[in-house]
């Protein structure tokens, strides 16, 4: 299983547990609704933070791969130029 699936499962489990805990608490309906909204906002904020971290991580890895690909292309291009020069010198 991927780490992302495990993380989603854990978050869903925490959310379900928090919701059930609040629903079975002996409070008035209005207090319970406020608690549910508060937990919902906390969970949404946590998911947003995780999403932003994931996006930043993916962007960072993409940029690193892009730089490596550019460097490899430039190296190949230089090797091709050198090969072409050497080949011209041999044919003259």
C-alpha positions as semicolon CSV with decimal commas, in nm:
position;residue;x (nm);y (nm);z (nm)
1;X;0,000;0,000;0,000
2;X;0,124;0,348;-0,073
3;X;0,192;0,598;0,200
4;X;-0,073;0,827;0,056
5;X;-0,344;0,560;0,091
6;X;-0,237;0,490;0,448
7;X;-0,244;0,861;0,530
8;X;-0,592;0,899;0,381
9;X;-0,710;0,594;0,577
10;X;-0,570;0,732;0,902
11;X;-0,726;1,073;0,844
12;X;-1,062;0,915;0,759
13;X;-1,042;0,701;1,073
14;X;-0,961;1,000;1,291
15;X;-1,244;1,198;1,134
16;X;-1,494;0,915;1,186
17;X;-1,379;0,865;1,546
18;X;-1,403;1,235;1,624
19;X;-1,748;1,255;1,468
20;X;-1,876;0,953;1,660
21;X;-1,724;1,082;1,983
22;X;-1,898;1,415;1,942
23;X;-2,229;1,258;1,840
24;X;-2,241;1,033;2,145
25;X;-2,137;1,307;2,388
26;X;-2,407;1,417;2,634
27;X;-2,430;1,779;2,514
28;X;-2,709;1,993;2,378
29;X;-2,767;1,979;2,003
30;X;-2,634;2,328;1,942
31;X;-2,313;2,253;2,132
32;X;-2,272;1,924;1,945
33;X;-2,322;2,098;1,610
34;X;-2,059;2,358;1,702
35;X;-1,818;2,081;1,799
36;X;-1,882;1,900;1,471
37;X;-1,821;2,220;1,274
38;X;-1,504;2,290;1,470
39;X;-1,370;1,937;1,413
40;X;-1,467;1,961;1,047
41;X;-1,273;2,284;1,007
42;X;-0,973;2,135;1,190
43;X;-0,974;1,830;0,965
44;X;-1,019;2,043;0,653
45;X;-0,728;2,264;0,758
46;X;-0,514;1,958;0,822
47;X;-0,600;1,813;0,481
48;X;-0,527;2,146;0,316
49;X;-0,186;2,159;0,485
50;X;-0,107;1,802;0,377
51;X;-0,217;1,882;0,021
52;X;0,003;2,192;0,011
53;X;0,299;1,993;0,145
54;X;0,242;1,722;-0,114
55;X;0,213;1,979;-0,393
56;X;0,533;2,154;-0,279
57;X;0,715;1,820;-0,264
58;X;0,599;1,720;-0,612
59;X;0,692;2,063;-0,751
60;X;1,036;2,040;-0,594
61;X;1,096;1,694;-0,739
62;X;0,969;1,804;-1,081
63;X;1,205;2,103;-1,084
64;X;1,499;1,883;-0,983
65;X;1,415;1,634;-1,258
66;X;1,379;1,918;-1,507
67;X;1,724;2,052;-1,413
68;X;1,878;1,705;-1,444
69;X;1,717;1,654;-1,785
70;X;1,841;1,994;-1,905
71;X;2,193;1,917;-1,783
72;X;2,187;1,575;-1,951
73;X;2,062;1,733;-2,276
74;X;2,337;1,995;-2,271
75;X;2,600;1,728;-2,200
76;X;2,471;1,517;-2,490
77;X;2,465;1,819;-2,717
78;X;2,828;1,898;-2,630
79;X;2,930;1,537;-2,689
80;X;2,760;1,547;-3,029
81;X;2,945;1,868;-3,121
82;X;3,277;1,716;-3,012
83;X;3,204;1,400;-3,208
84;X;3,115;1,604;-3,515
85;X;3,440;1,805;-3,484
86;X;3,647;1,490;-3,443
87;X;3,473;1,325;-3,736
88;X;3,531;1,630;-3,960
89;X;3,899;1,638;-3,863
90;X;3,939;1,269;-3,955
91;X;3,774;1,310;-4,298
92;X;3,986;1,608;-4,399
